[in-house]
Amino acid sequence: MADDGGLSKFQKRMAAVPVAARAAVQPALVKGAEEIAAIQRGLAPRDEGDLIDSIQVTGPGQRTPPYSQPGGAMVVPENMAAITVGSTDVRYPHLQEYGTTNHPAQPFFWPGFRLGRKRALNRIKRAVGKAIREAK
């Protein structure tokens, strides 16, 4: 006969895995986003510092700043962190990133994202893996 105690223990653990993974991933998401934002701030052109100061990380369930790019004001979904640039005072990040006919492009947002993405993804994978191993 099958051991019913072992099956119920297994089922309880499998039910705990998604809850544990969700709880563990949110801090990893925000920390990874903060690291990417720091890279972007380092790459952003320094004039008066307004552009650098407008780079923000928004965690799950929070609202991004108005006029921020990409996306504008929105509520960040669960299991997501958003990095935005721009505000009501700084509405020119896209012009800085892509340039204009009179101003050469000075990309900082997407190069910073590409530089920090792998490390952030690895952090998230480690957090989820640890949560799964430790789920009870």
Secondary structure, DSSP 8 states (H G I E B T S, - for coil): ---HHHHHHHHHHHHHHHHHHHHHHHHHHHHHHHHHHHHHHHHS--SSSHHHHT-EEE-TT-B--TT-BTT-S-B--TT--EEEB--SS---HHHHHH--SSS-----HHHHHHHHHHHHHHHHHHHHHHHHHH--
